[in-house]
Amino acid sequence: MLHAALLLLAALLCAPAAAQDAPATDEATDESDDPKAREAKKQGPQSFEVKFDEHLMLPSDVTLQGLLAYETLTFTVPRSWELPSDPVLELNFEHSPQLLGDRSSLTVRVNDHAITSIELNRKNAVGGTARVTIPRELLDDYNKLTVLVTQHVTEECEDPFDPSLWSRVNKSSLIRFAYNPKPITEELLDYPFPLYDPLSYGPAELTLVSADDELAPAAIEALGVIGLSLGRIAGYHTLNVREPVATLAKAETNALVVGTPEDNRIVEKLVSQRNLNAGEGLIAVLPHPDDPSLAVLVVTGKDEAGLMKAAHALAGHDRYPVLAGKVAKVRLSESDDPPPSRRTPKPAPPDDVFTLEDLGIPDQTVRGFYSPPIRVPLQMEGDSKPRLDGARLELHYGYGAQLDTRLSTLEVRMNGVVLHSVALNDEDGEQSAKLTVELPQAVLEARSEVEVIFHLFPVDFDPCRRVSDRMIWGTLFDSSEFNIRRDHYAMMPDLGLLQHDLWPFTLREGKGETDIILSDAPDRYEAAAALQIAAEMGRLSTEASPRLAVRTAASGLGTDHAILLVTDAPHGAYGALESGGALSLTGTDDRLLKGDGEGELQQAAVDSDYGSIEELLHPTAADKAILVMRGADSEDLLGMVRGLKDVRGLISLAADPDQQTNNLAVFGQIGPPRTLSVGDRQQVGTIPLASRVEQGLRKSWWLIGLMVLLAALLLAAIGRLWASGKGGRA
Amino acid sequence: MATPQVPTTTSPLDWLVELPQRFARFALVGRWRTRLITGLLCVPLVLYAVAELPPRAHIALSLFLMSAGLIVARRFPEHRLIVVPISLAASTRYIWWRGTHTLATTNPADTAASLLLFAAELYAWSTLLGGYFQTSVEKVRAPVPLPKTGPLPSVDVYIPTYDEDPQILRTTVEAAMSMDYPSDKLAIYILDDTPKPPYKQRPRESKEDFSARSKRLRDRMQSLRALARSLGCGYLARKDNVDAKAGNLNFAMARTRGDLITVFDTDHAPTQSFLQTTIGFFIDDEEVALVQTPHHFYNPDPIERNLYHEGIVPTEGHLFYHRIQKGNDFWNSAFFCGSCAVMRRTALDEVSGFTTSADIHTVTEDAHTALKLHAAGWKSAYMPIPQAAGLATERVADHVGQRIRWARGMAQIFAQDNPLLKPGLTLAQRLNYFNAAWHFFNGLPRLIFLMAPPAYLLLDLHPLLGYVREAMIYALPHLFLAWLGAALMHRNTRHSFWPDVYETLLAPYTALVTTVALFFPKLGKFNVTAKGALLPEARFDWRRALPCLILLVLGLVSLVAAPMKWFRYEAHQDTIVIATLWNLLNLGILGGVMGACYERPQRRREHRVDRRWPVSVRAAPERAAVEPEQRQWQGWTHNLSYGGGCMEVERGAVLPKQIQVTLKTEYGITLLADTLEQTRLTDATLVRFKFRPLSNSDHRVVTRNLFSSSDSWVHEDYAFDHPVRSALLVALSPLIALLKKPRWVQRIILGAAEEQPLVELEVFEACPSCGAVPQIAAEDCAICEYSLATRLTSPPVRVPARKPLATMLIPALFLITALGLAVGYKPVVNVFEFYMSMERWTAVPFQTRVAELNQAHRELRALHRQLGEAIAGEGLAADDFDAFWNDWESNLLDVQRNRALYGEAGSRVETAPTERALYAAVLSMKAAGTELQDIQSGRGDRVLASDLLLSANASLDEAAEGLGIPLR
């Protein structure tokens, strides 16, 4: 259970990065436009390697210490796979050469069935590999893989802390699957499957199919609704929007067809609209004509209203399953909230006080001599500034009764800095103890990680007596409470703040709405980009009722946060910003993308044109921001948008050795983006008087002395005069 | 006529004083403006109190403010109020820091100790606040003259008596009857409350004793009745003793009709001007219900008597009557102190008379009566010129008993009729009454302060979590400024450390009594304070001293334990030094208490009163036959009592055994006496003599002489506090008591006594018709009759003189240091860097580093154990050893690298000893490891390796102690 939770945590932390680096499946890596290759795939079983580091989110090798130690990993078998043969586990390991072969072993269990046991002897001490076949019949959707080692270096009583007692499972280990793709089930009741399979590895892949170059505004709006809901459902798996195509034949992943028959000619080919009345929508899940293992989702309507009804019905389907069968007609459907956020751990809520439960982190128990740290990611708003001495963490924890209170400790770290260490000697500790830890302002950041480490030692430890690590355990309860008083203000524009869940564009409780504004006549690439952003916003947003509007520039800039997707195509909103002088870099495309030889731009010039991201403050709404994502063409734009969800990419926007905030990033085809700061920055949000005073005084503390003296002088004078007026004397 | 010396401001900095004055005038226009401006001015103080600053800033600010306080104290003492806000801010800062950063929660014992100490400090802080409130401003009233025309109110004088010596009562009645007031308006009553039969035999009282006591009490009633008849005053006695003194007074109230009621305790003899100086307040303001005058005692209290500092060190009572009551009076909350006060009958009637059990159960009915009057909206006035004198307790036991009663009574009021909640009082009255009651709860906090150092030094309790050097930089400004503020507010009415002696003696008793009274307020009876007790031989009052003796022994044992601890716990040496200094301070005070408990003999039945009067002496009449040519000697008295006195006559005089002494005073009298001792001095002969038994009329004249002069008691004044001398005196107290004030100590004491007031008392010319009456100016010189125009002027506030500029060196040094720190001047910063890290809040926090070192210690212990096993073992195969060695060595390096164990280099100063110890352990383990390698290859020395291991173990133990890890 613990390892599963840890895996989940690790997955959440690393998901975007891993997802970006790793291909989703072998299909993704192997696929090509060559129809022969696709045909070849259909011939025989395909293979896929579930790599421990990439797919099971194992960031580093697992070290197993002590006399008896184990590690459990969870792997899945995707729903669309049919296994023609048993998968093979290829376990790479090494261990201490001092281990006695006849007394030390490594056992592999799958779903609690031991499938092999290997002697840990001198021969396999370095570079050992175990190839084990995993019987298919043991496998289920979710499977538990346990690696258990028994380690001995002597024939007699042993110290479990002996550093010689170690084995290491390499993260390069893998499980090799051979599989045949199953044909999809044409059943809408299963939605989001087959569009998204929670058992699959890597992100869900989706291709937007539109026969027409330009998409109608209604289709764009529907994409926003669908994207947001899909982003929510995919959660940490994320959703990758592939390059859009004009025909289904070119779609190499699951496909999405959105639009009315008038706007998207493919719709007419796929589903009949004859029975549809005005205002009615239709949703269909169909097999890909060339690859029955891929699905095509069609969202359409008799007219624009029907289309929107269909989109909303799809978005609400996880809670109100009204769709069934291959094709479903939608008569009544109203705009409703998208699916609830599945994001976990959640970002910190806006309240000062919140618990681990509020962060979506359940009780965590660790066991054994070398228990791993319990990690608590803390993600606050991009503009949050913890107040001095205003942050505390009250840990609620418990531990086993068999601990040596003299040696066992609880250690709390934040961002790698040890904050507190306390002996586990509380009388109530076996039930529930509390520890309040100050979170120093200097260490606490908007994106932080707290590590709670139990160093556990059994009481009256005797090497000759068997000590089960079941006896020594520590639990961190989900009632543990953060109390972080924070102010909200930031100097804007600052691209670096995007790393905090696309702050300030993420949809957060009470923080307004965001518009995604496309060009006046968006093409399918722009639409795919909008879909990608909508999915990302859905994934990141924890608000119950996020409102995200995807629209064309025809209706102007609006008064909400806005993300402008800009290409060379006419763009009303962008044009207005340009002409109004709101953009820091106005002028011709040449100036921005080609470089005109001026100082700053010269430095920012890139080898080949690609695009730029610029953030600016809304010209009319003071606390709103606009993100202009501009591509040399719409293909580049999509590429940039896909990069936007890469956390590391976002951090690179902020990565400035001088800690300067930047509001412009220029992308080239090669190399990292170049960032620079152009134009003026403004403070968004208000600094409370108390914080303002605090900051002022921290800089000019000597003023306090003068003020105290002055106040004392004046108070004394007032006191004297007042007392004498009352017939007294001071 | 001497003119008062009002300090004049001549410093070039005086213009600074003018600016605040102008601002104050601006601020005081309109109530809301005043409140707003005052509130705003408090903001910086609050900021300073709660702001978390790096040490450099903190130390610089502290030095700056301490320097400002010292400059005010030494150069502008008349502006002492400036120090109050500064001191309050510094103390609040300390308390805030203690409350938010230092409360230990490591284990139940430490937690309890920590909370107790913090509660005690919180109490001290609250009394500091209350003290400033009560003493920062004061009202010093002059007597209001009686009207020259118009009717005067009638006055009933009550002298309640219980079982005191009738001779003491006689003096009081005689003095009361000598008060100048129209006889038809004055009625004096002895309120005889002699215990009434049936008497109960006390435990362990023999039958004989019981019957003797019963007879004495019966006789006492008879004698008092006879006394009243002989003196011509009223006599009232009731059938029971219900409600003690308050019941007695209420009984009399129901049977007399005077407009005003004056109460004197049995031993309080008033001056003749008592009514003239107090009645005017009632005529002047009809809302005045109470006029209280100071209680003056013409004999020393047992502590000043036993420690030989009568007239040198102000007593507790002096502080109360000459500073606190004046402050109370400003806020219209001067208390009734049970005696020497005048009260309006109508007001008393309105509040149902003096407090009895019908109101609440309290043994300090006086304070509660005043509380009722104030709550009913009546005013009080405090006339600060002593107009009566009484007897202080003679024995430590009586003193303790009296204070226990006060403490119990005030705690009872606190519990049953808390002034903070009582309707009808103003906020200031609430605070003042609260302070009065709250003060008596000092016993428990004081015991905690006394026990804190032994608790740490002996029991290893840690009542303060944190780093002692950091604690000192918070505590020192707080203590220094609080001391400075108190010294400035109390001026010459309190000397440093002496209140600690008084309170420490009482602490064990008041702690118990107040705690009990708080929860069981109805327990406890009124006990009458015994006066006029005799003590034939010097003795140590073991019973009263026992609790403090135990504390003293604990302190001494701690003192012995401290050096051992100092050598053993290198990492805690700072804490041990501070705890020892604190312990030494406690021991000094406890020593003072021990000295105070060594009682001097009290053989004189009558207390001598210092009086310097002209006398003429000649042989007694019976010597006339022997010496027909009677010679007459002139001289001056030194002191006098009803029993005798001491005088000096011309040099070389040899007085006969029987003499007659003529006092050449306002009430001149000639009395027969016998000389006891004649001592030749360089310029005079000192004669001690004993009067022959006095007739009633002589007794009355002597009473008038001794007690009736209006200025009898106005001369009491003390030098300003000299903290070093005070500390020395307290520290030497046991010696002074044991050696009976040896000469070398006397020099110190006399040194203190010689310090003359820098501002003379205002002295008025003597009335030509009735002799010298300093302090009293009789407009029509009719004071000897019923003068209605007596004007007695309060002495002006005494302000210490400005100190010479040379004394500004210390504040200047503080200021320069503060500036150096503020600008970051390296040489100055380095001085403090040696003491503690100046950038704590920007680097790794102290706690964090300690946590890391804890981990390092744990890891090193594990590696040490492995190495020990390897050395003790039989040796491994070469391959096995290599594997072991690689792991072990890399682990050791990991620990050293990950935990940054490089000795003191780059470490925080406060963790340096621990870092050094851990680093030493690493080095020893490395050396031992190397030796193990050699052993493996057959060259090493197993003994040497073991020695190195032992050395590493010792270093680890040292580190463990530094980190507070218990060792097995």
Interface residues (C-beta under 8 A of the other chain):
Chain A: S96 P97 Q98 V153 D159 F161 D162 P163 S164 L388 D389 R406 L407 T409 E411 V417 V418 L419 H420 S421 V422 A423 N425 E427 P440 A442 H455 V693 E694 L697 R698 W701 W702 I704 G705 M707 V708 L709 L710 A711 A712 L713 L714 L715 A716 A717 I718 G719 R720 L721 W722 A723 G725 K726 G727 G728 R729 A730
Chain B: L16 P20 Q21 F23 A24 R25 A27 L28 T34 I37 T38 L41 C42 V43 P44 L45 L47 Y48 A51 E52 L53 A57 A60 L61 F64 L65 A68 H79 L81 I82 V83 V84 P85 I86 A89 T100 T106 N107 P108 S136 V137 E138 K139 V140 F330 V797 A818 A822 W841 T842 V844 P845 Q847 T848 V850 A851 E852 N854 Q855 R858 A862 R865 Q866 E869 D879 D880 A883 F884 D887 W888 N891 I965 P966 R968
